Amino acid sequence: MYPLFNPDKTVLTPFLFFTGKGGVGKTSTACATAVSLADQGKKVLLVSTDPASNLQDVLDVELTNDPVAIPSVNNLFACNIDPEASAKTYREQVVGPYRGKLPDAVLATMEEQLSGACTVEIAAFDEFSHLLSDEDVLNQYDHVLFDTAPTGHTLRLLQLPTAWTGFLEESTHGASCLGPLSGLGEKKELYAKAVESLSNPEKTTLILVSRPDVSSLLEANRASSELKDIGIKNQILIINGLLQTHRPEDEVSTAFYERQRSALIETPDALKQVVTFSLPFVSYSLTGVDNLRNLFSSYTFTVFEDDSLSTDPIQLPGLNKVIDDFSSKNIRVIFTMGKGGVGKTSIASAIAVGLSEKGHRVHLTTTDPAAHLAYAFKGSVLGENLTISSINPEIEVDKYKQEVLSTAGEGLDEEGLAYLKEDLESPCTEEIALFRAFAEVVEKSENEIVVIDTAPTGHTLLLLDSTEAYHKEMSRSTGDVPESVKKLLPRLRNPEETGVVIVTLAEATPVLEAARLQEDLKRAQIDPKWWVINQSLYATDTTDPILKGRAVSEKRWIKKVNEELALQCAVIPWLHEEKIGYNKLKEFIL
């Protein structure tokens, strides 16, 4: 279908940026590419700026901020830059001058303002800006590979002249997470040079990594379009984990194969214009240099002959236990959380159906487009206890932006308005807008259990909380917080009323990112009640040697979730058919 990606046969630029949503295999693809290039005799530096990086796990070597030689690969050096530490430094740069001069409450608000995803991303950009603009690096290495690329949002911000003025200190616009820019004025020239290198097709290639599933391809398309718009046009797409063959007698194998092919047919038209390669779905875990070499040097699959699936098996309950727990404790608000592509919507729908079958009045709401939710219940009559609604993110975000622009935008000049509009493109804006919409739904449903697909992060909750308490003193305020939001925040912190379900896959990146999400929530005084491991091959009875081999690699991550991260844990097997309709969703809970 697509030619197999092989760095030996592909002309690659000095800088390679790997991007894609969590869990698509960016790190393993970047590592395998780095090993292959080094084996060709090229001197290679591999850099991760992902705060949840598992680069050292893949390469099996301890990494620091400074490049270290990888013992088993000549010419390969790697470093694991911690943007969280850089973000902490930025926070102190901005907040430090005000210590002792402003009330502690205001300082706490300022620090939370600077603790979101955008701050970490800009801190990461600062780190690789030095590498992109350092001529010594280009002279020392043939290739520099970055595991994780900046988003178009971050790069557009750095191109806006207003970002380098005192606008942030003076502004009173909507809640923002872009405060670190106020401490970076002296780096304008460095960043300009870095952005120029990124858009130079002779220097930089953007490698979009996607799984052969609809949500991953949509994310790759969004990133591709966003980055093309700001001049990064030298792009290739790698479809990672494409099952090459299947066993017709194995239902799981056949469904896996066919579902991947169906998703590829739905690839967005714009993404089809990008030069595309594929990488095979393999039976072994892509950790360790030998396995990384196998990915490119020979496309034969390791035959599964391991009996470790039957030794010391992990016994975990299914989703029915989660539903029983919430029902018996009379939990009134339930959030499903997790990275895109892990199945939050299906789990939220199944929980809502399960509770309604137990006689509870349930309202299910989601940020998925209404058509998608209609698809989940396609052709079925809802149970008498279940109602559903859909919150349209575009409408809610637009409504929130207009509200902020009509108040904070008044009197701004053209540059100031341009900065404010770009500021409102941040992920926090969408979270706050959607949280307000969720709060309205919950307020209207006092006599029902409300199941909400996708929740705000701990950062957003703390931001809203500090806005509620200190908005008169804040330098950046959302203004008046709706009563529905004020009521909902304390409810979310009450474990007798609210349950949070973290949904993940039994793979490195989804588990590590879910662990960070849990820590984020704990900062906001919210303890998730359950983790649900979805789409688990370990929990199936597949006989396909490739899928069975992957099931063995899942075992490590299931143990980590069950023994180290989750208070309570459930597992759902990879299902050979989509559960569409009320009655099919009931099968989740049997």
Secondary structure, 3 states (H helix, E strand, C coil): CCCECCHHHCCCCCEEEEECCCCCCHHHHHHHHHHHHHHCCCCEEEEECCCCCCHHHHHCCCCCCCCEECCCCCCEEEEECCHHHHHHHHHHHHHHHHCCCCCHHHHHHHHHHCCCHHHHHHHHHHHHHHHHHCHHHHHHCCEEEEECCCCHHHHHHHHCHHHHCCHHHHCCCCCCCCHHHHHCHHHHHHHHHHHHHHCCCCCEEEEEEECCCHHHHHHHHHHHHHHHHCCCCCEEEEEEEECCCCCCCCHHHHHHHHHHHHHHHCCCHHHHCCEEEEEECCCCCCCCHHHHHHHHHCCCCCCCCCCCCCCCCCCCCCHHHHHHHHHHHCCCEEEEECCCCCCHHHHHHHHHHHHHHCCCCEEEEECCCHHHHHHHCCCCCCCCCEEEEECCHHHHHHHHHHHHHHHCCCCCCHHHHHHHHHHCCCHHHHHHHHHHHHHHHHHHCCCCEEEEECCCCHHHHHHHHHHHHHCCCCCCCCCCCCHHHHHHHHHHCCCCCEEEEEEECCCHHHHHHHHHHHHHHHHCCCCCCEEEEEEECCCCCCCCHHHHHHHHHHHHHHHHHHHHHCCCEEEEECCCCCCCCHHHHHHHHC
